[in-house]
Each structure stands twice: as C-alpha cells, then as structure tokens.
Amino acid sequence: MIVPSTEETFGLVALEAMSVGTPVVAFDVDNLPALIGTGEGAGGIVVPRAHGEFGLWGAAEVLLDDPVRDAALSRAAYYRSRDYLPTTVAHDFLKAVR
C-alpha cells in the first residue's frame, strides 16, 4: 500500500493496511514513521518527503522485486498493527490515567 500523504495526523489508512499484513510505503511525515516503524521490525518503508513521488514509487518497486523482504515486512506490519487494537489502546489509556 502506498500512502502518498504529505500530512497525516495518525495514519489510519496505513494501520488498516498493516492489520491485514500489507506493507506500507509512505513519506516520513507526522506519525507515519512511528506507526510503520523504521529499521528492523518495520511494517513497510518510510521514504524521505524530499524524494517525492518517485521515491515512493522506487520503494514500492523494491518490495515488488524482493518477495522475501515483502514477506518479512508483511509479517512485521501485521504484528506492529496489533499494538493499536482498540482493547490494547483502552487498556494502555486506563493504565496511564490511574
């Protein structure tokens, strides 16, 4: 999934894709790097905004050309998304306010 947003408060579209094991390619804006992750365990590829739409395209091509990496990012995307299950978020919120 390519998320071409140049502004994004949370990244719900990215999270929905990740929740079904779809790696996300997105710019390094707002919350997207934290949501997707960077480095080991990332659920996709975060592209510097300065690289523009061709940077997104290039990152997507990298995934299409490397099924092993795509599979690894797919698994990571799914597991990262589990941190945002409504029950998990509610539990963490209650811990924070108690």
N, C-alpha and C positions, 0 to 999 in steps of 0.2 A: 504494500500500500504506500503510495506516495502522498504525503501531506505537504502541499506547497504553501501553507500559511506563512505569512511574514509577521503575523501577530497571533498569539494563541494564549488565552488565559490558563487553560488547563490541558486540553488535548483529548477531549472525549472521543473524537473520531479515531485517533491513534490508539487509545485504550481499547475501544471496541474491536479494532482490527487485531490488536495483540491478544485479546481474550480468546480469540479463536485460532491463535497460533500463526498469525500473519505478521511477518517482519514489517517494520515501518521505516521508510526513508523520509526524513524531514529536516528542515532547517534548524539551526541552533538558536531558536528564538524562545523566549519566555520559559514555560515549564517543560517544553518538549524534551530537552536533553535530560532532565531529571526523570521524566516519565519513561523514556525509551532506554536511557542508560548509555554509557559510553564504555569502551574497552570490553574486558571480559564480562560476560553475562548480559550484554546489551541485547535488547529486543529489536534491534534494527541498526540503521546507520544514520548518524547525525552529521549533516553537511553544513559547513560554514555558510551563512547567508550571503557572504560576498561572492561565493561561487555561482550564485544564481541558479536559474532553472536547469542549466546544463550540468551543474553539479549534482542536482537531484537525479537527472537522467543517467549520468555516469554511475552514480551509486547503485541505482536500480539495475543497470546493466551488469555490474559486478555480481550482484546476487543472482541474476538470471544465468550468468556464466559459471557459477560455482555452487552446484547443488548441495555440497557438503556444508558450506558456510550458510547457505539458505536454510538448511535443516537445523543447524545449530542455533541460528537467530530465531527461527520459528519456535523452537522449544523454549528458548530464553524469553521470548515475547510472552508466551503463554504463562510461564511461571512468574514473570515480573507483574503481569496484569492481576494476578491473584492478590497482590498487596492492596488492591483497590476494590475488592469485593465490598459491597455495602455493609456486610456484617463486620468485616475487618476494620473498615473506616469507623463505624459506630463504636466498636469496642475500643479502638485507639482514642477516639474522642472522649469517651467516658473515663478512660484512664487519665487523660490529660486534665479533665475538669474536676476530678475527685481529689 
